[in-house]
């Protein structure tokens, strides 16, 4: 039996494994990034967790959990 844990903290930054021996990162407040949020998309056998990177109202990047090396949370909890 699996239980999903709802993330309550704001995501501050993420690191992505893009290609072998290379990583990219995105951080709120850097290069126009305004927010990073978790979401799910339908998959073959279940919902697959994704993370979206936003610049204003435009989604600039989206990554499947399999490509995420790390997620770093802000110290504030959303109101």
C-alpha positions as CSV (number, residue, x, y, z in Angstrom):
1,X,0.0,0.0,0.0
2,X,1.5,3.3,-1.0
3,X,0.8,6.7,0.5
4,X,1.4,10.0,-1.3
5,X,2.9,12.7,0.9
6,X,1.5,16.2,0.0
7,X,4.3,18.7,-0.4
8,X,3.5,21.8,1.7
9,X,6.8,23.6,1.4
10,X,7.6,26.0,-1.5
11,X,10.2,24.7,-3.9
12,X,13.2,27.0,-4.0
13,X,15.3,25.1,-6.6
14,X,15.8,21.9,-8.4
15,X,18.7,20.1,-10.0
16,X,18.2,18.1,-13.2
17,X,20.3,15.3,-14.7
18,X,20.2,16.4,-18.4
19,X,22.9,14.4,-20.1
20,X,25.7,12.2,-18.9
21,X,28.2,14.1,-16.7
22,X,26.2,17.3,-16.9
23,X,23.6,18.8,-14.6
24,X,21.3,21.9,-14.8
25,X,19.6,23.8,-12.0
26,X,16.7,26.2,-11.7
27,X,16.2,28.5,-8.8
28,X,13.4,30.9,-7.9
29,X,14.7,34.4,-8.3
30,X,17.5,33.4,-10.8
31,X,17.2,33.9,-14.6
32,X,13.6,35.1,-14.3
33,X,12.3,31.9,-12.5
34,X,9.2,32.9,-10.5
35,X,8.1,29.6,-9.2
36,X,8.7,25.8,-9.2
37,X,5.8,23.5,-8.7
38,X,5.0,19.8,-8.6
39,X,2.3,18.3,-10.8
40,X,1.3,14.9,-12.2
41,X,0.6,13.8,-15.8
42,X,-1.1,10.6,-16.8
43,X,1.2,7.7,-17.6
44,X,0.9,4.2,-18.9
45,X,0.2,2.6,-15.6
46,X,-0.2,5.5,-13.2
47,X,0.1,9.3,-12.7
48,X,3.8,10.3,-13.1
49,X,5.2,13.2,-10.9
50,X,6.6,16.1,-12.8
51,X,8.1,19.5,-11.8
52,X,7.4,22.6,-13.7
53,X,9.6,25.7,-13.8
54,X,7.7,29.0,-14.4
55,X,8.9,32.4,-15.6
56,X,5.9,34.7,-14.9
57,X,2.9,33.0,-16.4
58,X,4.9,30.9,-18.9
59,X,6.0,27.4,-18.1
60,X,9.6,27.3,-19.4
61,X,10.5,23.8,-18.4
62,X,9.0,20.5,-17.3
63,X,10.8,17.5,-15.9
64,X,9.7,14.0,-15.0
65,X,10.8,12.8,-11.6
66,X,13.2,10.4,-13.2
67,X,15.4,13.3,-14.4
68,X,15.4,15.2,-11.1
69,X,18.5,14.9,-9.0
70,X,17.4,17.1,-6.1
71,X,14.6,19.4,-4.9
72,X,15.4,22.1,-2.4
73,X,12.7,23.7,-0.4
74,X,12.3,27.3,0.8
75,X,12.1,27.9,4.6
76,X,8.6,29.4,4.3
77,X,5.4,27.5,4.2
78,X,2.7,28.8,1.8
79,X,-0.1,30.8,3.4
